[in-house]
């Protein structure tokens, strides 16, 4: 992808409000007292334990991934995460990780922790002196820093790990990587896979169900969104000759699917069998996106006018009529929805749905 892309679009190349977070943590902890999850090689009738207690009946567990399989012999006590968003899963389940990625894109106060993650940590006592080690991944995963946290497991179900990265991390601790393709794990599967690695698969499912219920409530209040076709794109305002579109594989696209919208057939055809999370279209071929009801782009208050003033981009009917959902670039909202998680989705949901509702209302 072009080096001009924001980090929301470059991450594969390099790699809840407080009350809502507290409720999510309470939900997870309450679920810990009920019957347990049976996944992977775990025992089918195992009884779930609290997040602090051992769960011998759930382990060992073997989780397959793109590079092989990861076996976790016993319930992890020291959890590290790398790459975007995986840390939100243990936090939502009431666990303070020993180390997490330092966030930069969309970090509104430059503390390295995005707002919903901080609120989640605050809800379970993970701030202040107990704040996790922050891994600076600007130049790639800092393996020495990860090793220094002495983790029992490394979570990376949503990530862009290379096989070399995975092998190196496996030398530190059992590492859970993505199941199919880099950056192609949606927020639900991230929660379930990372949750399984912690012996908390059932509790992770409860969190997913809770977020899905919130999405259903949000959509019920915004009926214009349902069934609209969409394309998710990045267009460099300094060089609008290329439209970078995210494929149906990408997690941000899958989130929009969860919000009741469907991939435009032109995007599905363009993506074909590609395992890439984005592809490029020449602006001269912009009219091929004629089947797009709503175009989703990163930008600011000037973006729609800029697109409409471009003689090629204005050939996209969605642009011409203003059916464009502009996600404010480099903001917490952009970060929350670019790499969605079980914590970031409810945090961003109302504002995100409002963008789509406004754009969908302009579809004839």
Secondary structure as GFF3:
##gff-version 3
##sequence-region A 1 364
A	DSSP	alpha_helix	7	10	.	.	.	ID=ss1
A	DSSP	alpha_helix	17	31	.	.	.	ID=ss2
A	DSSP	three_ten_helix	56	58	.	.	.	ID=ss3
A	DSSP	beta_strand	61	65	.	.	.	ID=ss4
A	DSSP	beta_strand	68	72	.	.	.	ID=ss5
A	DSSP	beta_strand	79	81	.	.	.	ID=ss6
A	DSSP	alpha_helix	87	92	.	.	.	ID=ss7
A	DSSP	beta_strand	99	101	.	.	.	ID=ss8
A	DSSP	alpha_helix	115	123	.	.	.	ID=ss9
A	DSSP	three_ten_helix	128	130	.	.	.	ID=ss10
A	DSSP	beta_strand	133	135	.	.	.	ID=ss11
A	DSSP	alpha_helix	143	148	.	.	.	ID=ss12
A	DSSP	beta_strand	153	155	.	.	.	ID=ss13
A	DSSP	alpha_helix	163	170	.	.	.	ID=ss14
A	DSSP	beta_strand	174	176	.	.	.	ID=ss15
A	DSSP	alpha_helix	187	197	.	.	.	ID=ss16
A	DSSP	alpha_helix	201	220	.	.	.	ID=ss17
A	DSSP	beta_strand	229	234	.	.	.	ID=ss18
A	DSSP	beta_strand	242	246	.	.	.	ID=ss19
A	DSSP	alpha_helix	251	258	.	.	.	ID=ss20
A	DSSP	beta_strand	262	263	.	.	.	ID=ss21
A	DSSP	alpha_helix	265	271	.	.	.	ID=ss22
A	DSSP	beta_strand	278	282	.	.	.	ID=ss23
A	DSSP	three_ten_helix	283	289	.	.	.	ID=ss24
A	DSSP	beta_strand	294	299	.	.	.	ID=ss25
A	DSSP	alpha_helix	303	309	.	.	.	ID=ss26
A	DSSP	three_ten_helix	313	315	.	.	.	ID=ss27
A	DSSP	alpha_helix	317	321	.	.	.	ID=ss28
A	DSSP	beta_strand	324	328	.	.	.	ID=ss29
A	DSSP	alpha_helix	332	338	.	.	.	ID=ss30
A	DSSP	alpha_helix	344	360	.	.	.	ID=ss31
###
